[in-house]
Amino acid sequence: MEPSTTHIGRVFLSGSLEEDYTWEHISPQHIIVFLYSGEMTLTYGKSTLTFVAGDTVLVPKNQLLRVIKKPIDDQPFKAVSMLLSDEELRRFYQSRSILENRDDNIIKQRPIKAHPLLESFFQSLFSYFDMQDELPESLVPIKVQEALTIIDEVDKRASSILGTFSEIGKIDLEKYMEEHFMYNLPLERFAFLTGRSLTTFKSDFKKIFKKTPGKWLTEKRLNLAHFKLTNEKQKATEVYLIAGFENLSHFSFAFKKAFGVSPRNINQ
């Protein structure tokens, strides 16, 4: 079930009361998320981070990830999110220092550490959602600036992400695809995220892997699914999404064609 969402401009509250919710996500803007309750797991390629109530999460723009939101300890998933535009980030960091020598793995770490100032700020936002009709839209940019000011004070590492405005450049295609093949994306998105046109992506891909992207992706996903079914004893209903297949029917057909047995029966 998709979480319910209450919006106040670019600030919104989301919650899911009944079950886990999983989806793959690429945002064109940076997002700051504060968890009031529940749990959120972000998977970047093969790296996974789990966040709980009281954590502040920085979700970088143009970053391919898998998100799992879930209620825990009889508490619903509930979080407030802020979308940050490049324009307001440029204005904010114009007069502030930015952490140099950014570690490329920082987004796979926790670039905003917990702090009482952050928790107090986001808790103060919660009451606005009960009176959203009374909250002037003009208050939203003020609250966004307040959040950025606190974040910049409590954890300077965030500036290396929020204060950097370079466009996506051509990156190591082999490394990126080996880390992200299990994400169910069209080739156009893989091309964009690796800094290439679709034509260049296909050409570079075949030079590196000696196969078309479609054939290589299917083989990698099926092998991952086979490993999880046989070694980790997971169920087909769990594996097909993890391996990057759009639906169970397509996964079952492709798996049986490749291995000669239905994924439901492989451990029988």
Secondary structure, DSSP 8 states (H G I E B T S, - for coil): ---EEEEETTEEEEEESSS-EEEEE--SSEEEEEEEESEEEEEETTEEEEEETT-EEEE-TT--EEEEEE-BTTB-EEEEEEEE-HHHHHHHHTTS----S--TTGGGS-SS---HHHHHHHHHHHGGGGGGGGS-TTHHHHHHHHHHHHHHHH-GGGHHHHT---------HHHHHHHHTTS---HHHHHHHTT--HHHHHHHHHHHHSS-HHHHHHHHHHHHHHHHHHTS---HHHHHHHTT-S-HHHHHHHHHHHHSS-TTTTT-
